[in-house]
């Protein structure tokens, strides 16, 4: 199963239509489930929902062999935490897909630290989709890195809360 | 600064545990706050977010308040949410406010001084090039501001003390 998600707020028609065209071309539309946002343009060749609950989202993640998504931090971290292979396409402000290009920066910085595909173009996306196996992936270990950096931030916040940060 | 509470805790239950308001809008901001929530051990913490679903990812006895979900494009909702955050801060009377953004966290930081709370803004890791818009605004009001990116922290003259990822 390939799980396409664009977050619960803004539409991302460029990504949804690219996956839809791939589904038509490859004949693998039955393997795709898309979450397209409240105002997104519906795809033709794949099943979709506009929104989903957090529990549904996590169930979809656990069942898929690839998550295709916008480069939202919550989306990416939850997928990595569950060991799900990730392919993200950053939203572009110039195409009206977000307020600014912070998702491009997210891709650049996180792409260096984590195993994830970043697709800037439809062709890059199609290559990743073509290489995705049909079979559902087995249960996976977290891809998140050893937690030194997170532990450091936790310790800082703990000290702040306890008034020990002066 | 906070004055009214002992700040030393060493594991044992502490009647004077600092009261913490940990607030973030649902989605990526909340996801980061959740991944940092061990920091609130030993505190009397109340979480706040913009979608009741976040309850599912908290321990069953966690305290949680929900405010309206609003963004800059819905001015009326934004004003209503601001009032909710104001009432929340006045009711909880936290010693400390911790937020990962965005709009609800900004308002909480703004209202912190009404109850003499210290406030910490941890800018979302999504902002890898510059401080977020709300982070910029919060910078003038928060006790401490940290970016999760070293190069951003340097450029914006804020702290860098690690990152959730």
Contacts between the chains, C-beta under 8 A, distances in Angstrom:
chain1	res1	chain2	res2	distance
A	7	B	27	7.1
A	8	B	27	7.0
A	9	B	27	7.5
A	9	B	71	7.8
A	53	B	53	5.9
A	54	B	53	4.8
A	54	B	54	7.6
A	54	B	56	5.9
A	54	B	57	7.1
A	55	B	53	7.9
A	55	B	56	6.3
A	72	B	27	7.1
A	72	B	28	5.5
A	72	B	126	7.5
A	73	B	28	3.8
A	73	B	31	6.8
A	73	B	32	6.9
A	73	B	124	6.5
A	73	B	125	5.7
A	73	B	126	4.4
A	74	B	27	4.8
A	74	B	28	3.5
A	74	B	29	7.7
A	74	B	30	7.2
A	74	B	31	3.9
A	74	B	32	7.9
A	75	B	28	7.4
A	77	B	28	7.7
A	77	B	31	5.5
A	77	B	32	7.6
A	77	B	35	7.2
A	77	B	164	7.2
A	77	B	165	6.4
A	78	B	31	6.6
A	80	B	165	7.9
A	99	B	133	7.8
A	102	B	126	5.5
A	102	B	127	5.8
A	102	B	128	7.1
A	102	B	129	6.8
A	102	B	132	7.8
A	103	B	126	7.5
A	105	B	127	7.6
A	105	B	128	3.9
A	105	B	129	4.3
A	106	B	125	7.8
A	106	B	126	5.4
A	106	B	128	5.7
A	108	B	128	7.0
A	109	B	128	4.2
A	109	B	149	7.0
A	110	B	128	7.9
A	110	B	165	6.7
A	113	B	165	7.1
A	114	B	165	7.5
A	144	B	165	6.9
A	145	B	165	7.2
A	148	B	162	7.8
A	149	B	162	4.5
A	149	B	163	4.9
A	149	B	164	7.9
A	149	B	165	7.4
A	150	B	35	6.7
A	150	B	36	7.4
A	150	B	162	6.4
A	150	B	163	6.9
A	150	B	164	5.4
A	150	B	165	7.4
A	151	B	162	7.3
A	152	B	161	6.1
A	152	B	162	3.3
A	153	B	36	6.2
A	153	B	39	7.9
A	153	B	122	7.2
A	153	B	146	7.7
A	153	B	148	7.3
A	153	B	161	5.6
A	153	B	162	3.4
A	153	B	163	6.1
A	153	B	164	6.6
A	154	B	36	5.6
A	154	B	38	5.2
A	154	B	39	4.6
A	154	B	162	7.7
A	155	B	39	7.6
A	155	B	162	7.9
A	156	B	39	7.9
A	156	B	146	7.2
A	156	B	159	7.9
A	156	B	161	3.8
A	156	B	162	6.5
A	157	B	36	5.9
A	157	B	39	3.6
A	157	B	40	7.8
A	157	B	98	6.0
A	157	B	120	6.6
A	157	B	122	7.2
A	158	B	38	7.7
A	158	B	39	4.4
A	158	B	40	7.7
A	158	B	41	7.3
A	158	B	42	7.8
A	160	B	96	6.7
A	160	B	98	7.2
A	160	B	118	7.3
A	160	B	120	5.0
A	160	B	144	6.4
A	161	B	18	5.4
A	161	B	20	5.3
A	161	B	39	6.5
A	161	B	40	6.4
A	161	B	43	5.2
A	161	B	96	4.9
A	161	B	98	6.9
A	162	B	7	5.2
A	162	B	8	7.6
A	162	B	9	6.4
A	162	B	18	6.3
A	162	B	42	7.2
A	162	B	43	7.7
A	163	B	1	7.1
A	163	B	2	6.4
A	163	B	7	3.9
A	163	B	18	7.0
A	163	B	95	8.0
A	163	B	118	7.7
A	164	B	7	6.7
A	165	B	144	7.1
